[in-house]
């Protein structure tokens, strides 16, 4: 849709004029088309006989947003009415309608429940700025909550009032958000990483090598499906990583044999589920209805399956889940202690080591940014701070005495 002229744009109504081809299959007579964008933040193109051509065009959306295409569309569109009666059920319903992750759902429910109990089980609609401010002060002063915990609690309450109760209160936007301090990541040396990996065996050992060898987040690695491992091209495809973004990372040659063995173990679990006629693994969104047989297929099975079945927290289905992150985290922590590493290392530390060691090897920061899946290179720049002191060649005055 080649844009030619942006004549007028306001918050509620927009008129955009351009030269564009009419409906596909008709001759392009070159006439100018005019589009009136109603305040529903969706643009529709029409042919000369008013047949809809397309909706939600990216370029039209950029025109509505203005010159800076990074500014998101307004999210104050009308939300459907809630069917649930209880407040926490309403929060779940709204979160799932907006496709938030289950981790966000758990965190928001925790803090909203905490807020209600703190207030003496009063309904949030009966409370206002004084109660919310007092609760946040209680977290900061009495509970000694960190800035990041403070921000999560505030985000949960903002979601409750704005998205669930749909209360338009001006004091919501005036609440101060604490600034989260920027911390340097914990990075292990190559020798320390080698010692820790040597103390992890079985599927936990393979998982740790995947984290260090590819830079995946722990949830991204645990949610890998068999179809995401491409041995022919030596790549691993990350589906719906952080921010629901896909990316491709390398598959190290060292991981080919361990992953092949892990897939053999996973196939045995898949065969057991087939024999027991289990409903299959979890499928994202509505894919289970669109592809009814995909949930029980080998390609969609987990690379790191749990040894036993469990209950899906949302659907209630008894099916096989992937490995629990807490189980791996505990095993990793024991390996760190046994290796004699005093740094506060976690599985996510392997991702920090992956990025830092690549930069130490001379790879450019843009390549590392793409492998990590960072939207902004400034996020990746944090790893250069670890290298700055050692790389500058600055000699301490104590060594010159």
Phi, psi and omega in degrees: 000087184292115182280135180243321183213133174250104190275321187201137178211124177233176183296318187266322184228142180226141173236124182236131179240137177204172172261123183212158178287140177291197184303140183302133180102345177260160180287142178272109181270001174077006181286152181283139177254140177245136183235129174259118180264113177286163184285044173250005173061029174229129184258134178241136173264144178233145173278183185292337177259022173066028175274129179299135179259304180205166180226158175055045179294138180298315183290322176296322178297321178295324178294320178295324183282339180108195186292326182272103184287353180278347180286123183287159174293152181296141184254023181263025176295155183297132178263149179294154179293147183277141180265335182285157181259319183280148187296318181290326175293326176294322177297315177300315182299317181290320180298317182287330175295323181274004176061040173284157181289162180292332176294319176296319178300314180296317181294315181295318179297322180299311185286327177291319176296319178300315181298318181293317179292323178298325183278001182084035179060033172282152178286136181303333180293336180273000180247164183216214187297321183297316182291318180295315179297319179295322179294316179294325175293323177298319179295318184285320187267315184272315182275348181056041181290145178288170181296322180292320177295320177300317182292322178295316178298318179295318179298322178297317180290323176297320178296319181300312185282322186275320187260331183262301179282340180053047178264122180268089182248125184295336183287345180297317182286343182271356180290130182284135177260128179294147179276126179277122180293145179276117182258145174285139181289152174280126182233129176269155173285166178299323179294319179294319177298317179299320179294319181292315181297327181292337181267000177252126180237175180067209182292333175293325176293319177294318180298317179297320178293326177294317180297315181283325184281342183235345181078018180288152168287158185297321179292324178295321179289319181293330183269011177295139174255162182302321182293344182276350179264115181249095181290329183295317181263000179057048178224158172238129181261122179266117181260128176052058175287204180298131185079013180058037181252142175266151174203170181238133177236165181286154171251106182298144178301329180295337183269353185298309181294312178300321180290326176297317176294321179295321178293328176294320176295318179296323180293326177296319176295319178297318178297324177294320178294323178295319179293325180275358179056048177282159186291352180100175184279168179294138177243135181288147174058227183254023182294335180293329176277325182288319178237086188301330183266359185290325184297332180259005181277159181291324184297329182267002182286157182290143172287325179241077183282153174289149183289338179226163182279161180212172182268128178295127185293341181258312184271338183081003179288142174269109184212176179271126180260170173281176180304145176281136180294328181295323179298316179291322181297320179294318179295321179295319180297320178296321179294322178297317180294316180295330180282352180078020179276122183269349179290146180285072185274141175231173176305328179292339177299329179297327176292319176298319179296319178304310183292315183295318182290329174294317179295323176296330180279358175100006178286146183285156188290333179294320177296318179295322178300315180294320180293325180280341181080026178282135178286330183235136181294338179296331176293321179287334182298342180300331181285340178287336179294329179293329184269347189298313185294314181289330185276346183280340181072024180281129180262129178295144177297337178295325180287347180264000180284000000 
